Amino acid sequence: MWVAVYYNNRDIRLQERPMPKINSGELLVKVLASGICGTDVLEWYRLRRAPLVLGHEITGEIVEVGEGIERFKMGDRVFVSHHVPCNTCRYCLSGHHTACETLHTTNYEPGGFSEYIRVPQLNVDRGVFLLPQEISFEEGTFIEPLACAIRAQRTAQLQPGQCVLILGSGISGLLHLLLARALGAGRIILTDINEFRLNVAQRFGAYAVINAREDVPTRLRLINDNRLADIVIVCTGDLAAFVQALHSVERGGTVVFFASTEPGVTLPLPINQFWRNEIRLMPSYGNSPLDAVIAIELIRTGHIHVTNMITHRLSLREISLGFRLVAEAKNSLKVIIQPHKSS
């Protein structure tokens, strides 16, 4: 089978490898769609482990079932989670599934940018979900990123009518926009430096958009009856956005660090101001199996429409173009690789 091996954002090489062999309790899945995530092009995060096969937003069809599996059969359409928690440690039992050590060590082999993957037994048990007929394979690639947004907004306790400011209008920001709308948020305002993405955010229902190079807190007050935002969600790794977030949150509000900066970056906090105003700072990473279930249902029922976010559908041989589009972050949104598509 063919796989795409990542060396850096400008060097992704096609290699031929043997088909994975499965053991009892495992699945062999034919990958039919695999989304390129923004984290796939974070070189500071990826280069230390390169070369490797990336891809963690996949859907496909089961082509081989290991001994002892009863829940799945050949031909089933599935979404497969790359990382799964143990569900038994102190972190999982207290609801902090993404702090689970198991979640940070599980994966499928060799990665989503390949024609086939072997799904280990633990992932089969906790990370394989039947894909409803109402959801296409390419729509299913949004399950994982939407599940991450669900976890963030759930833990931030977003309430109907609240003003939400989303810093960054890429895929993560747009999914947060659609989810916040579905949950009944009031005014939802997005920022970015890219006019293409700001226009998309308006088209997807943002109450207003702000160019991130402007004085965001001042513009926010003008738009929002002289108030700042109840919830601020940072969806870009630019330090300037993190600083903007600290100055854009209303008293009693919450700042969600959905993105991360490069290692070693320190954020200066106005501790006394935040202490007096009961402002909450909340990082959010990954998702739990429950969040994936909710994401599937939101897409299946049409409460979240994702198809119009797809700007590029590429073959495995075109993956270098896909990585370039995502890394440049200009006139593209969701780039999907279809490993069995001819160029």
C-alpha positions in Angstrom: 0.0 0.0 0.0 1.0 3.6 -0.4 1.7 6.0 2.5 2.7 9.6 2.8 5.7 10.1 5.0 6.2 13.5 6.6 9.7 15.0 6.9 8.7 18.6 7.0 6.0 20.8 5.6 7.8 21.0 2.2 9.0 17.4 2.1 6.3 14.7 2.2 7.3 11.5 0.4 5.1 8.7 -1.0 6.4 5.3 0.0 5.2 1.8 -0.6 4.8 -0.4 2.5 3.4 -3.8 3.3 -0.3 -4.0 4.3 -0.6 -4.0 8.1 -1.4 -7.4 9.6 -4.0 -7.4 12.3 -4.2 -9.5 15.4 -7.3 -10.7 17.4 -9.4 -7.8 18.6 -8.1 -5.5 15.8 -9.5 -4.0 12.6 -8.1 -3.2 9.2 -9.7 -0.1 7.8 -9.5 1.2 4.2 -9.0 4.9 4.5 -11.4 6.8 2.3 -11.0 10.4 3.6 -8.4 12.0 5.8 -8.4 15.6 6.8 -5.2 17.7 7.1 -5.3 19.4 10.6 -3.7 22.7 11.4 -1.6 20.8 14.0 -0.2 18.6 11.2 1.8 21.6 9.8 3.2 22.8 13.2 6.8 22.0 12.5 8.0 22.8 16.0 5.7 20.0 17.1 6.2 17.5 14.3 9.8 17.7 13.3 11.1 16.1 16.5 9.3 12.9 15.6 9.8 13.0 11.8 9.9 11.0 9.6 6.4 9.7 10.4 3.0 9.2 8.8 0.5 11.8 10.0 -3.3 12.0 9.7 -5.7 11.7 12.6 -9.1 12.8 11.1 -10.1 9.7 9.2 -13.1 7.8 8.0 -13.2 4.6 6.0 -14.6 1.1 5.6 -13.7 -2.0 7.6 -12.1 -4.6 5.3 -10.9 -7.1 7.9 -12.1 -8.0 11.3 -9.9 -9.6 14.0 -11.0 -12.6 16.0 -13.3 -11.9 18.9 -14.8 -8.7 17.6 -18.6 -8.8 17.5 -19.6 -5.1 17.3 -18.2 -4.5 13.8 -18.2 -6.4 10.5 -16.6 -6.1 7.1 -18.1 -3.3 5.1 -19.0 -1.1 8.1 -18.5 2.6 7.5 -16.6 4.0 10.4 -14.9 7.0 12.0 -11.8 6.0 13.9 -10.3 8.1 16.8 -6.5 8.3 16.8 -6.1 8.9 20.5 -8.3 7.2 23.1 -8.3 7.4 26.9 -8.2 4.5 29.3 -11.4 5.5 31.1 -10.2 4.0 34.4 -7.4 6.3 35.7 -7.9 9.2 38.2 -7.9 11.7 35.3 -10.6 10.0 33.2 -12.7 9.3 36.3 -12.7 13.0 37.2 -13.6 14.0 33.6 -10.1 15.0 32.5 -9.9 12.4 29.7 -7.3 14.4 27.7 -4.9 14.4 30.6 -4.9 10.6 30.5 -1.5 9.1 29.9 -3.1 6.4 27.7 -4.6 9.0 25.4 -1.2 10.5 24.7 0.3 7.1 23.7 -2.4 5.5 21.6 -2.7 5.7 17.8 -3.4 3.7 14.8 -0.8 2.3 12.4 0.7 3.8 10.4 -1.4 7.0 10.3 -4.3 8.5 8.4 -2.4 9.5 5.3 -2.2 6.0 4.1 -4.4 3.6 2.1 -5.1 1.3 5.0 -4.7 1.5 8.8 -4.5 -1.2 11.6 -6.7 -0.2 14.5 -5.4 -1.6 17.8 -7.7 -3.4 20.3 -8.0 -0.4 22.7 -8.9 1.9 19.9 -11.4 -0.6 18.6 -13.0 -0.7 22.1 -13.1 3.1 22.7 -12.4 4.9 19.5 -14.3 3.3 16.6 -17.8 4.7 15.8 -20.2 3.6 13.1 -20.6 6.4 10.5 -24.3 7.0 9.9 -25.5 6.9 6.3 -26.5 10.6 6.6 -22.8 11.5 7.0 -20.5 11.2 4.0 -16.9 10.0 4.4 -15.6 13.5 3.8 -18.1 15.0 6.3 -16.9 12.4 8.8 -13.4 13.9 8.8 -14.9 16.8 10.8 -15.9 14.6 13.7 -12.6 14.8 15.5 -12.1 18.6 15.2 -15.7 19.3 16.0 -15.5 17.0 19.1 -12.5 19.1 20.3 -14.6 22.2 20.0 -17.5 20.5 21.8 -15.2 19.7 24.8 -13.9 23.3 24.9 -17.4 24.9 24.9 -18.8 22.3 27.3 -16.1 22.8 29.9 -16.3 26.6 29.4 -20.0 26.3 30.3 -21.2 28.4 27.3 -24.8 29.6 28.0 -27.5 30.8 25.5 -27.4 34.5 24.8 -23.7 35.0 25.8 -21.4 37.0 23.6 -18.6 34.9 22.2 -15.4 36.3 20.7 -13.4 33.8 18.5 -9.8 34.8 17.7 -8.8 33.1 14.4 -11.2 32.2 11.6 -9.6 29.0 10.3 -11.4 25.6 10.6 -11.3 25.6 14.4 -12.7 29.1 14.6 -15.4 28.3 12.1 -16.4 25.1 13.9 -16.6 27.1 17.2 -18.8 29.6 15.4 -21.2 26.9 14.1 -21.3 25.1 17.5 -21.8 28.3 19.5 -24.7 29.2 17.2 -26.2 25.7 17.6 -25.9 26.1 21.4 -27.8 29.4 21.3 -25.0 31.9 21.9 -25.9 35.6 21.3 -23.5 37.7 19.4 -20.6 35.7 18.0 -17.7 37.8 16.7 -14.6 36.5 14.8 -11.2 38.0 14.1 -8.5 37.2 11.6 -5.9 38.9 9.5 -7.0 37.1 6.4 -9.9 38.8 4.5 -10.9 35.6 2.8 -11.5 33.9 6.1 -13.3 36.9 7.6 -15.6 36.9 4.6 -16.2 33.2 5.2 -17.0 33.8 8.8 -19.6 36.4 7.9 -21.1 34.0 5.4 -21.3 31.3 8.1 -23.3 33.5 10.4 -20.9 35.6 12.5 -22.6 38.6 14.0 -19.6 40.7 13.1 -15.9 40.3 12.1 -12.9 42.3 13.1 -9.5 42.5 11.4 -7.1 41.2 14.1 -4.6 44.1 13.3 -7.2 46.5 14.7 -7.7 47.4 18.4 -9.9 44.4 19.0 -11.2 45.3 22.5 -12.2 48.8 21.4 -13.9 47.5 18.3 -15.6 44.8 20.4 -17.1 47.4 22.8 -18.5 49.3 19.8 -20.2 46.2 18.4 -21.4 44.8 21.8 -23.1 47.7 23.6 -19.9 48.8 25.3 -19.3 45.3 26.7 -16.5 42.8 26.2 -17.1 39.1 25.5 -18.4 36.6 28.0 -16.3 33.9 26.4 -13.1 34.4 24.4 -11.8 31.4 22.4 -8.3 31.6 21.1 -8.0 29.6 17.9 -4.6 30.8 16.7 -1.1 30.2 18.0 -0.1 33.9 17.5 1.0 35.4 20.9 -0.7 38.7 20.0 -4.1 36.8 20.0 -3.5 35.5 23.5 -2.8 39.0 24.7 -5.9 40.4 22.9 -7.9 37.7 24.6 -6.8 38.9 28.1 -8.0 42.4 27.2 -11.3 41.3 25.5 -13.0 39.3 28.3 -15.9 40.7 30.3 -16.0 40.5 34.1 -17.0 37.1 35.2 -16.0 35.7 31.8 -13.9 32.9 30.5 -10.8 32.8 28.2 -10.4 29.4 26.4 -6.9 28.7 25.1 -7.9 26.3 22.3 -4.7 26.8 20.4 -1.2 26.7 21.8 1.9 28.9 21.3 5.3 27.6 20.4 7.3 26.1 23.4 8.8 28.6 25.8 6.4 31.4 25.2 5.3 33.2 28.4 2.0 35.1 28.7 1.9 38.1 31.1 -1.2 37.9 33.2 -2.9 40.9 34.9 -3.5 38.8 38.0 -4.9 41.5 40.2 -7.4 42.6 37.6 -8.5 39.0 36.9 -8.7 38.2 40.6 -11.0 41.2 41.2 -13.2 40.4 38.2 -13.4 36.6 38.6 -12.1 35.9 35.1 -11.4 32.3 34.3 -8.5 31.0 32.2 -9.1 27.6 30.7 -6.9 25.5 28.3 -8.6 22.9 26.2 -6.9 20.1 24.4 -8.4 17.1 22.4 -11.7 15.4 23.1 -13.2 12.4 24.9 -15.3 9.6 23.4 -18.5 11.3 24.6 -17.5 14.4 22.6 -17.1 12.3 19.4 -20.6 10.8 19.9 -22.1 14.3 20.3 -20.2 15.5 17.2 -21.5 12.6 15.1 -25.1 13.4 16.2 -24.7 17.2 15.5 -23.5 16.5 11.9 -26.0 13.7 11.3 -29.0 15.8 12.3 -27.8 18.8 10.3 -27.4 21.1 13.3 -23.8 21.5 12.1 -23.2 21.8 8.3 -19.6 21.1 7.4 -19.6 20.3 3.7 -19.2 23.9 2.5 -16.0 24.2 4.6 -14.2 21.8 2.2 -12.2 23.8 -0.3 -9.9 21.0 -1.6 -10.2 17.3 -2.2 -6.8 15.8 -3.2 -5.3 12.4 -3.8 -2.5 10.9 -1.8 -0.1 11.9 -4.6 -1.2 15.5 -4.2 -0.6 15.6 -0.5 2.4 18.0 -0.8 0.0 20.6 -2.3 -2.4 20.0 0.6 0.2 20.6 3.2 1.3 23.8 1.4 -2.3 25.1 1.3 -2.8 24.4 5.0 0.6 25.9 6.1 0.1 29.0 4.0 -3.5 29.5 5.4 -4.6 31.8 2.6 -7.5 30.9 0.4 -8.2 27.4 1.7 -10.2 26.0 4.6 -10.5 22.3 4.9 -8.2 20.2 2.8 -9.1 16.5 2.5 -6.9 13.7 1.3 -8.7 10.8 -0.4 -6.0 8.0 -0.5 -7.8 5.9 -3.1 -8.6 8.8 -5.4 -6.7 8.9 -8.7 -4.7 12.1 -9.3 
